């Protein structure tokens, strides 16, 4: 349950207090990944999307190729990926792409990665297994632009995402 509350004037919400133990759980999810996996269990969004079961097919500097599936929790009444959750897949993979190809020791040197902008274009329904092919398009200072393509096993483009991300603050700090 959220601890956010609105101000007395009904304005902006106060964000919940920073939880170092939650940050450590997310860090462990990235560190505890098994060979051939993008991340281990313990990341709240990753767990919702069943990301620990995704197959990491390729990883290079600023590039990822991942085989994923539509988690039961994010299916619509037709059994397809509910469109509003597509950005969650894109965001998680984009964040991982920023640090793709780095050694485990260096993955957390840059601090938190926050999403500044995320756009998704939809072309076909995503129904079960699919590939996410993600690459860094450009880096400039602390800002990175990432493209993620959602394709089926035959290579047909299902959705396309562009994300703008920024490294900010030391890892484990608000």
C-alpha positions as protocol buffer text, in pm:
chain_id: "A"
residue {
  index: 1
  type: UNK
  ca { x: 0 y: 0 z: 0 }
}
residue {
  index: 2
  type: UNK
  ca { x: 134 y: 342 z: -92 }
}
residue {
  index: 3
  type: UNK
  ca { x: 228 y: 589 z: 176 }
}
residue {
  index: 4
  type: UNK
  ca { x: 184 y: 882 z: -63 }
}
residue {
  index: 5
  type: UNK
  ca { x: -46 y: 1160 z: 44 }
}
residue {
  index: 6
  type: UNK
  ca { x: -176 y: 1482 z: -110 }
}
residue {
  index: 7
  type: UNK
  ca { x: -80 y: 1814 z: 40 }
}
residue {
  index: 8
  type: UNK
  ca { x: -332 y: 2013 z: 244 }
}
residue {
  index: 9
  type: UNK
  ca { x: -407 y: 2225 z: -64 }
}
residue {
  index: 10
  type: UNK
  ca { x: -486 y: 1919 z: -275 }
}
residue {
  index: 11
  type: UNK
  ca { x: -176 y: 1963 z: -488 }
}
residue {
  index: 12
  type: UNK
  ca { x: 111 y: 1730 z: -569 }
}
residue {
  index: 13
  type: UNK
  ca { x: 152 y: 1397 z: -397 }
}
residue {
  index: 14
  type: UNK
  ca { x: 438 y: 1343 z: -157 }
}
residue {
  index: 15
  type: UNK
  ca { x: 641 y: 1046 z: -276 }
}
residue {
  index: 16
  type: UNK
  ca { x: 695 y: 758 z: -36 }
}
residue {
  index: 17
  type: UNK
  ca { x: 1016 y: 768 z: 164 }
}
residue {
  index: 18
  type: UNK
  ca { x: 1320 y: 609 z: 1 }
}
residue {
  index: 19
  type: UNK
  ca { x: 1358 y: 248 z: 115 }
}
residue {
  index: 20
  type: UNK
  ca { x: 1723 y: 130 z: 108 }
}
residue {
  index: 21
  type: UNK
  ca { x: 1616 y: -233 z: 157 }
}
residue {
  index: 22
  type: UNK
  ca { x: 1397 y: -215 z: -157 }
}
residue {
  index: 23
  type: UNK
  ca { x: 1688 y: -65 z: -351 }
}
residue {
  index: 24
  type: UNK
  ca { x: 1911 y: -348 z: -230 }
}
residue {
  index: 25
  type: UNK
  ca { x: 1652 y: -607 z: -341 }
}
residue {
  index: 26
  type: UNK
  ca { x: 1651 y: -456 z: -691 }
}
residue {
  index: 27
  type: UNK
  ca { x: 2032 y: -455 z: -696 }
}
residue {
  index: 28
  type: UNK
  ca { x: 2038 y: -823 z: -593 }
}
residue {
  index: 29
  type: UNK
  ca { x: 1794 y: -909 z: -875 }
}
residue {
  index: 30
  type: UNK
  ca { x: 2042 y: -773 z: -1127 }
}
residue {
  index: 31
  type: UNK
  ca { x: 2341 y: -938 z: -960 }
}
residue {
  index: 32
  type: UNK
  ca { x: 2175 y: -1276 z: -898 }
}
residue {
  index: 33
  type: UNK
  ca { x: 2084 y: -1350 z: -1256 }
}
residue {
  index: 34
  type: UNK
  ca { x: 2163 y: -1699 z: -1375 }
}
residue {
  index: 35
  type: UNK
  ca { x: 2361 y: -1754 z: -1696 }
}
residue {
  index: 36
  type: UNK
  ca { x: 2135 y: -1694 z: -1995 }
}
residue {
  index: 37
  type: UNK
  ca { x: 1891 y: -1478 z: -1795 }
}
residue {
  index: 38
  type: UNK
  ca { x: 1841 y: -1101 z: -1790 }
}
residue {
  index: 39
  type: UNK
  ca { x: 1785 y: -1075 z: -1414 }
}
residue {
  index: 40
  type: UNK
  ca { x: 1706 y: -1282 z: -1109 }
}
residue {
  index: 41
  type: UNK
  ca { x: 1399 y: -1271 z: -885 }
}
residue {
  index: 42
  type: UNK
  ca { x: 1335 y: -978 z: -652 }
}
residue {
  index: 43
  type: UNK
  ca { x: 1279 y: -687 z: -892 }
}
residue {
  index: 44
  type: UNK
  ca { x: 913 y: -583 z: -839 }
}
residue {
  index: 45
  type: UNK
  ca { x: 838 y: -510 z: -1204 }
}
residue {
  index: 46
  type: UNK
  ca { x: 1057 y: -794 z: -1326 }
}
residue {
  index: 47
  type: UNK
  ca { x: 869 y: -1038 z: -1106 }
}
residue {
  index: 48
  type: UNK
  ca { x: 530 y: -912 z: -1232 }
}
residue {
  index: 49
  type: UNK
  ca { x: 646 y: -967 z: -1592 }
}
residue {
  index: 50
  type: UNK
  ca { x: 812 y: -1301 z: -1503 }
}
residue {
  index: 51
  type: UNK
  ca { x: 1145 y: -1160 z: -1625 }
}
residue {
  index: 52
  type: UNK
  ca { x: 1359 y: -1413 z: -1435 }
}
residue {
  index: 53
  type: UNK
  ca { x: 1228 y: -1672 z: -1686 }
}
residue {
  index: 54
  type: UNK
  ca { x: 1322 y: -1469 z: -1996 }
}
residue {
  index: 55
  type: UNK
  ca { x: 1606 y: -1602 z: -2209 }
}
residue {
  index: 56
  type: UNK
  ca { x: 1902 y: -1370 z: -2266 }
}
residue {
  index: 57
  type: UNK
  ca { x: 2000 y: -1459 z: -2623 }
}
residue {
  index: 58
  type: UNK
  ca { x: 2263 y: -1191 z: -2686 }
}
residue {
  index: 59
  type: UNK
  ca { x: 2435 y: -923 z: -2481 }
}
residue {
  index: 60
  type: UNK
  ca { x: 2698 y: -683 z: -2605 }
}
residue {
  index: 61
  type: UNK
  ca { x: 2793 y: -325 z: -2525 }
}
residue {
  index: 62
  type: UNK
  ca { x: 2465 y: -133 z: -2547 }
}
residue {
  index: 63
  type: UNK
  ca { x: 2275 y: -423 z: -2708 }
}
residue {
  index: 64
  type: UNK
  ca { x: 2039 y: -691 z: -2582 }
}
residue {
  index: 65
  type: UNK
  ca { x: 1833 y: -962 z: -2746 }
}
residue {
  index: 66
  type: UNK
  ca { x: 1584 y: -1131 z: -2513 }
}
residue {
  index: 67
  type: UNK
  ca { x: 1318 y: -1398 z: -2564 }
}
residue {
  index: 68
  type: UNK
  ca { x: 1023 y: -1322 z: -2338 }
}
residue {
  index: 69
  type: UNK
  ca { x: 663 y: -1426 z: -2295 }
}
residue {
  index: 70
  type: UNK
  ca { x: 341 y: -1257 z: -2194 }
}
residue {
  index: 71
  type: UNK
  ca { x: 300 y: -1309 z: -1819 }
}
residue {
  index: 72
  type: UNK
  ca { x: -48 y: -1422 z: -1714 }
}
residue {
  index: 73
  type: UNK
  ca { x: -91 y: -1115 z: -1489 }
}
residue {
  index: 74
  type: UNK
  ca { x: -65 y: -875 z: -1786 }
}
residue {
  index: 75
  type: UNK
  ca { x: -296 y: -1044 z: -2039 }
}
residue {
  index: 76
  type: UNK
  ca { x: -617 y: -883 z: -2160 }
}
residue {
  index: 77
  type: UNK
  ca { x: -947 y: -1072 z: -2206 }
}
residue {
  index: 78
  type: UNK
  ca { x: -828 y: -1196 z: -2548 }
}
residue {
  index: 79
  type: UNK
  ca { x: -512 y: -1346 z: -2397 }
}
residue {
  index: 80
  type: UNK
  ca { x: -292 y: -1079 z: -2554 }
}
residue {
  index: 81
  type: UNK
  ca { x: -46 y: -848 z: -2382 }
}
residue {
  index: 82
  type: UNK
  ca { x: -258 y: -566 z: -2237 }
}
residue {
  index: 83
  type: UNK
  ca { x: -127 y: -259 z: -2420 }
}
residue {
  index: 84
  type: UNK
  ca { x: -60 y: -58 z: -2106 }
}
residue {
  index: 85
  type: UNK
  ca { x: 197 y: -314 z: -1989 }
}
residue {
  index: 86
  type: UNK
  ca { x: 400 y: -303 z: -2311 }
}
residue {
  index: 87
  type: UNK
  ca { x: 586 y: 6 z: -2182 }
}
residue {
  index: 88
  type: UNK
  ca { x: 678 y: -187 z: -1865 }
}
residue {
  index: 89
  type: UNK
  ca { x: 853 y: -450 z: -2077 }
}
residue {
  index: 90
  type: UNK
  ca { x: 1018 y: -176 z: -2287 }
}
residue {
  index: 91
  type: UNK
  ca { x: 1129 y: 25 z: -1984 }
}
residue {
  index: 92
  type: UNK
  ca { x: 1282 y: -271 z: -1801 }
}
residue {
  index: 93
  type: UNK
  ca { x: 1473 y: -384 z: -2110 }
}
residue {
  index: 94
  type: UNK
  ca { x: 1584 y: -28 z: -2193 }
}
residue {
  index: 95
  type: UNK
  ca { x: 1728 y: 17 z: -1843 }
}
residue {
  index: 96
  type: UNK
  ca { x: 1916 y: -312 z: -1880 }
}
residue {
  index: 97
  type: UNK
  ca { x: 2040 y: -208 z: -2226 }
}
residue {
  index: 98
  type: UNK
  ca { x: 2208 y: 104 z: -2087 }
}
residue {
  index: 99
  type: UNK
  ca { x: 2444 y: -121 z: -1889 }
}
residue {
  index: 100
  type: UNK
  ca { x: 2450 y: -418 z: -2128 }
}
residue {
  index: 101
  type: UNK
  ca { x: 2793 y: -564 z: -2188 }
}
residue {
  index: 102
  type: UNK
  ca { x: 2942 y: -427 z: -1865 }
}
residue {
  index: 103
  type: UNK
  ca { x: 3099 y: -653 z: -1607 }
}
residue {
  index: 104
  type: UNK
  ca { x: 2895 y: -718 z: -1294 }
}
residue {
  index: 105
  type: UNK
  ca { x: 3131 y: -501 z: -1087 }
}
residue {
  index: 106
  type: UNK
  ca { x: 3067 y: -200 z: -1314 }
}
residue {
  index: 107
  type: UNK
  ca { x: 2691 y: -226 z: -1359 }
}
residue {
  index: 108
  type: UNK
  ca { x: 2617 y: -12 z: -1054 }
}
residue {
  index: 109
  type: UNK
  ca { x: 2891 y: 250 z: -1076 }
}
residue {
  index: 110
  type: UNK
  ca { x: 2673 y: 500 z: -1262 }
}
residue {
  index: 111
  type: UNK
  ca { x: 2391 y: 507 z: -1007 }
}
residue {
  index: 112
  type: UNK
  ca { x: 2018 y: 490 z: -1071 }
}
residue {
  index: 113
  type: UNK
  ca { x: 1881 y: 495 z: -1422 }
}
residue {
  index: 114
  type: UNK
  ca { x: 1555 y: 688 z: -1451 }
}
residue {
  index: 115
  type: UNK
  ca { x: 1324 y: 706 z: -1749 }
}
residue {
  index: 116
  type: UNK
  ca { x: 1261 y: 1057 z: -1877 }
}
residue {
  index: 117
  type: UNK
  ca { x: 1051 y: 967 z: -2180 }
}
residue {
  index: 118
  type: UNK
  ca { x: 909 y: 648 z: -2327 }
}
residue {
  index: 119
  type: UNK
  ca { x: 709 y: 604 z: -2645 }
}
residue {
  index: 120
  type: UNK
  ca { x: 558 y: 284 z: -2779 }
}
residue {
  index: 121
  type: UNK
  ca { x: 407 y: 229 z: -3123 }
}
residue {
  index: 122
  type: UNK
  ca { x: 193 y: -83 z: -3169 }
}
residue {
  index: 123
  type: UNK
  ca { x: 168 y: -278 z: -3495 }
}
residue {
  index: 124
  type: UNK
  ca { x: 35 y: -626 z: -3410 }
}
residue {
  index: 125
  type: UNK
  ca { x: -101 y: -796 z: -3096 }
}
residue {
  index: 126
  type: UNK
  ca { x: 158 y: -962 z: -2874 }
}
residue {
  index: 127
  type: UNK
  ca { x: 10 y: -1298 z: -2781 }
}
residue {
  index: 128
  type: UNK
  ca { x: 270 y: -1527 z: -2625 }
}
residue {
  index: 129
  type: UNK
  ca { x: 643 y: -1559 z: -2686 }
}
residue {
  index: 130
  type: UNK
  ca { x: 828 y: -1273 z: -2851 }
}
residue {
  index: 131
  type: UNK
  ca { x: 1174 y: -1124 z: -2886 }
}
residue {
  index: 132
  type: UNK
  ca { x: 1291 y: -786 z: -2763 }
}
residue {
  index: 133
  type: UNK
  ca { x: 1586 y: -648 z: -2956 }
}
residue {
  index: 134
  type: UNK
  ca { x: 1719 y: -343 z: -2780 }
}
residue {
  index: 135
  type: UNK
  ca { x: 2008 y: -110 z: -2860 }
}
residue {
  index: 136
  type: UNK
  ca { x: 2157 y: 217 z: -2745 }
}
residue {
  index: 137
  type: UNK
  ca { x: 2097 y: 471 z: -3020 }
}
residue {
  index: 138
  type: UNK
  ca { x: 2301 y: 750 z: -2860 }
}
residue {
  index: 139
  type: UNK
  ca { x: 2475 y: 849 z: -2538 }
}
residue {
  index: 140
  type: UNK
  ca { x: 2535 y: 1208 z: -2435 }
}
residue {
  index: 141
  type: UNK
  ca { x: 2667 y: 1274 z: -2087 }
}
residue {
  index: 142
  type: UNK
  ca { x: 2435 y: 1105 z: -1839 }
}
residue {
  index: 143
  type: UNK
  ca { x: 2154 y: 1067 z: -2097 }
}
residue {
  index: 144
  type: UNK
  ca { x: 2103 y: 758 z: -2314 }
}
residue {
  index: 145
  type: UNK
  ca { x: 1849 y: 695 z: -2589 }
}
residue {
  index: 146
  type: UNK
  ca { x: 1739 y: 333 z: -2640 }
}
residue {
  index: 147
  type: UNK
  ca { x: 1532 y: 168 z: -2915 }
}
residue {
  index: 148
  type: UNK
  ca { x: 1353 y: -159 z: -2837 }
}
residue {
  index: 149
  type: UNK
  ca { x: 1189 y: -366 z: -3108 }
}
residue {
  index: 150
  type: UNK
  ca { x: 929 y: -630 z: -3017 }
}
residue {
  index: 151
  type: UNK
  ca { x: 927 y: -899 z: -3286 }
}
residue {
  index: 152
  type: UNK
  ca { x: 773 y: -1244 z: -3322 }
}
residue {
  index: 153
  type: UNK
  ca { x: 979 y: -1555 z: -3391 }
}
residue {
  index: 154
  type: UNK
  ca { x: 940 y: -1496 z: -3768 }
}
residue {
  index: 155
  type: UNK
  ca { x: 1085 y: -1144 z: -3732 }
}
residue {
  index: 156
  type: UNK
  ca { x: 758 y: -950 z: -3780 }
}
residue {
  index: 157
  type: UNK
  ca { x: 760 y: -617 z: -3598 }
}
residue {
  index: 158
  type: UNK
  ca { x: 492 y: -616 z: -3326 }
}
residue {
  index: 159
  type: UNK
  ca { x: 578 y: -296 z: -3137 }
}
residue {
  index: 160
  type: UNK
  ca { x: 854 y: -37 z: -3133 }
}
residue {
  index: 161
  type: UNK
  ca { x: 971 y: 166 z: -2836 }
}
residue {
  index: 162
  type: UNK
  ca { x: 1203 y: 463 z: -2788 }
}
residue {
  index: 163
  type: UNK
  ca { x: 1321 y: 556 z: -2438 }
}
residue {
  index: 164
  type: UNK
  ca { x: 1523 y: 844 z: -2301 }
}
residue {
  index: 165
  type: UNK
  ca { x: 1702 y: 748 z: -1980 }
}
residue {
  index: 166
  type: UNK
  ca { x: 1932 y: 932 z: -1740 }
}
residue {
  index: 167
  type: UNK
  ca { x: 2182 y: 812 z: -1484 }
}
residue {
  index: 168
  type: UNK
  ca { x: 2128 y: 1001 z: -1162 }
}
residue {
  index: 169
  type: UNK
  ca { x: 2242 y: 966 z: -802 }
}
residue {
  index: 170
  type: UNK
  ca { x: 2459 y: 697 z: -650 }
}
residue {
  index: 171
  type: UNK
  ca { x: 2316 y: 347 z: -635 }
}
residue {
  index: 172
  type: UNK
  ca { x: 2118 y: 293 z: -315 }
}
residue {
  index: 173
  type: UNK
  ca { x: 2055 y: 665 z: -258 }
}
residue {
  index: 174
  type: UNK
  ca { x: 1732 y: 854 z: -329 }
}
